[in-house]
Amino acid sequence: MRAARTTGTSRTALKASLKKGALVTASTVLALAGVVAGTGAAQAATGPGGATNIRGVDPGNTDSMIERLCGQKGSLTGVYGALNVRTGAFKTKAEYHRDVFGLWKPLGDWELFRGYCGNAQASTWSTKGASIRTSPWIGNRGSKDDKETFVSSYSTKTFAKKSVGAQLSFSAAKSIFSGSAGGSFTYEWGWEKTSSFERRSEKTIPPCTQIAVTWTPYQRVVRVNPIFYVLDYSWNKGNGDKTVHTWRNRSYRTIYSHGYYIDGTSDKLLPNGQPDGREDKWEQKLDPKTCA
């Protein structure tokens, strides 16, 4: 099979597309020379990373299809998938050999494709995390105000969640969202490192009341859509195998399914490296029968 020809103009288009948010996995890097070709006017009005949304256009559950397709272990030749264009069923290469045909050839309603997966930034926003207690409770069961020293501690939190499919491992999430592992984010957030603090503060506790210190972290959420770049796409309607280098012989080569996304959430950091957030105190009245 002849490799796609790469031009200087298409290289520029690819760089502009990826700079705005494509997070390229290790396997995708191997395909960059091929990814360049076909990026241009045909994909100008599309989604993250220049990909075209196939959700609601192609048959079957395309969210699940992209999740399963890109969830496979990559290789130098890419990842492989098979789509039944009548029923919408999807199979990996191993499943196709087991259930449909022993050779990697299209058959009837089954059409075959090969390519590379990556992750393109779709959107990002700031939010407040859930408030958590960061100190022990200290109570005052007397009849007058009391003053106590509170020791509170906190460490930044990071996590990622997929919209469909199995839970994402931390190592897989870090490969997407950590700049040191190939991500393109410049936010001051905890994917790059863990930050913590321990603080002491004196607070007044009213009579028959207990107090604890709480922390509300300020967080950054980044949403990415996994995308698939087509190297070849084949079908056979009884007149021999036909192979093209676009998705289902359409004008685009990069696809995604809008409903399949991964959200990476991490506590934001201040310029000094400390967690960004708000400290408050939490008061609870005690049972008067237990107070003086």
WOUR-V744548 format. One record per pair of residues at least 4 apart in sequence whose C-alpha atoms are under 7 Angstrom apart, sorted by the first residue. I is the first residue (numbers start at 1). J is the second residue. Records with the same first field share a line. If there is no record, write none. Layout:
I->J ; J
This chain:
4->34 ; 37
5->37
6->10 ; 33 ; 34 ; 36 ; 37
7->11
8->12
9->13
10->14 ; 36 ; 37 ; 39 ; 40
11->15 ; 36
12->16
13->17 ; 39 ; 40
14->18 ; 36 ; 39
15->19
16->20
17->49 ; 50
18->22 ; 49
21->49 ; 120 ; 121 ; 184
22->49 ; 119 ; 120 ; 121
23->118 ; 119 ; 120 ; 121 ; 176 ; 182 ; 183 ; 184
24->28 ; 29 ; 118 ; 119 ; 182
25->29 ; 118
27->74 ; 75 ; 116
28->32 ; 116 ; 117 ; 118
31->35 ; 116
32->36
35->229
38->252 ; 253
39->43
40->44
42->251 ; 252
43->50 ; 51 ; 252
44->50
46->50 ; 51 ; 52
47->51 ; 52 ; 53
48->120 ; 121 ; 122 ; 225
49->120
50->254
51->227 ; 254 ; 255 ; 256
52->254 ; 255 ; 256
53->255 ; 256 ; 257 ; 258
54->58 ; 255 ; 256 ; 257
55->62 ; 257 ; 258
59->85 ; 87 ; 88
60->87 ; 88 ; 89
61->65
62->66 ; 257
63->67 ; 257 ; 259 ; 260
64->68 ; 164
65->69 ; 90
66->70 ; 257
67->71 ; 165
68->72
69->81 ; 92
70->117
72->79
74->78 ; 79
75->79
78->114 ; 115 ; 116
79->114 ; 115 ; 116
80->92 ; 93 ; 113 ; 114 ; 115
81->91 ; 92 ; 93 ; 112 ; 113 ; 114
82->90 ; 91 ; 92 ; 93 ; 96 ; 110 ; 111 ; 112 ; 113
83->88 ; 89 ; 90 ; 91 ; 110 ; 111 ; 112
84->88 ; 89 ; 90 ; 109 ; 110 ; 111
85->109 ; 110
86->109
91->95 ; 96
92->96
93->97
94->98
95->99
96->100 ; 101
97->101 ; 102 ; 103
98->102
106->110 ; 111 ; 112 ; 234 ; 235 ; 236
107->111 ; 236
108->236 ; 237
111->234 ; 235
112->233 ; 234 ; 235
113->232 ; 233 ; 234
114->230 ; 231 ; 232 ; 233
115->228 ; 229 ; 230 ; 231 ; 232
116->228 ; 229 ; 230
117->226 ; 227 ; 228 ; 229
118->226 ; 227 ; 228
119->224 ; 225 ; 226 ; 227
120->224 ; 225 ; 226 ; 227
121->223 ; 224 ; 225
122->223 ; 224 ; 225
123->222 ; 223
124->221 ; 222 ; 223
125->220 ; 221 ; 222
126->219 ; 220 ; 221
127->218 ; 219 ; 220
128->216 ; 217 ; 218 ; 219
129->216 ; 217 ; 218 ; 219
130->216
131->214 ; 215 ; 216
132->214 ; 215 ; 216
133->212 ; 213 ; 214 ; 215
134->152 ; 153 ; 154 ; 213 ; 214 ; 215
135->150 ; 151 ; 152 ; 153 ; 212 ; 213
136->212
137->210 ; 211 ; 212
138->210 ; 211 ; 212
139->209 ; 210 ; 211
140->146 ; 205 ; 206 ; 207 ; 208 ; 209 ; 210
141->207 ; 208 ; 209 ; 290 ; 291 ; 292
142->207 ; 208 ; 291 ; 292
143->207 ; 208 ; 292
144->206 ; 207
145->204 ; 205 ; 206 ; 207
146->204 ; 205 ; 206
147->202 ; 203 ; 204 ; 205
148->202 ; 203 ; 204
149->200 ; 201 ; 202 ; 203
150->200 ; 201 ; 202
151->198 ; 199 ; 200 ; 201
152->198 ; 199 ; 200 ; 213
153->197 ; 198 ; 199
154->196 ; 197 ; 198
155->194 ; 195 ; 196 ; 197
156->190 ; 194 ; 195 ; 196 ; 267 ; 275
157->190 ; 266 ; 267
158->190 ; 191 ; 265 ; 266 ; 267
159->264 ; 265 ; 266
160->168 ; 173 ; 262 ; 263 ; 264 ; 265
161->167 ; 168 ; 262 ; 263 ; 264
162->167 ; 168 ; 261 ; 262 ; 263
163->260 ; 261 ; 262
164->260
168->172 ; 173
169->173
170->174
171->175
172->176
173->177
174->178 ; 191
175->181 ; 182
176->183
177->183 ; 191 ; 264
178->182 ; 183 ; 191 ; 192
179->183 ; 184 ; 185 ; 192
188->268 ; 269
189->266 ; 267 ; 268 ; 269
190->194 ; 266 ; 267 ; 268 ; 269
191->266
195->273 ; 274 ; 275
196->274 ; 275
205->209 ; 210 ; 211
208->285 ; 286 ; 288 ; 291
209->283 ; 284 ; 285 ; 286
210->283 ; 284 ; 285 ; 286
211->281 ; 282 ; 283 ; 284
212->281 ; 282 ; 283
213->280 ; 281 ; 282
214->279 ; 280 ; 281 ; 282
215->277 ; 278 ; 279 ; 280
216->277 ; 278 ; 279
217->267 ; 276 ; 277 ; 278
218->267 ; 268 ; 276 ; 277
219->265 ; 266 ; 267 ; 268
220->265 ; 266 ; 267 ; 268
221->263 ; 264 ; 265 ; 266
222->263 ; 264 ; 265
223->261 ; 262 ; 263 ; 264
224->261 ; 262 ; 263
225->256 ; 260 ; 261 ; 262
226->256 ; 261
227->254 ; 255 ; 256
228->254 ; 255 ; 256
229->253 ; 254 ; 255
230->245 ; 246 ; 247 ; 253 ; 254
231->245
232->243 ; 244 ; 245 ; 246
233->243 ; 244 ; 245 ; 246 ; 247 ; 248
234->241 ; 242 ; 243 ; 244
235->241 ; 242 ; 243
236->240 ; 241 ; 242
244->249
245->253
246->250 ; 251 ; 252 ; 253
247->252 ; 253
267->275
268->275 ; 276
269->273 ; 274 ; 275 ; 276
270->274 ; 275 ; 276
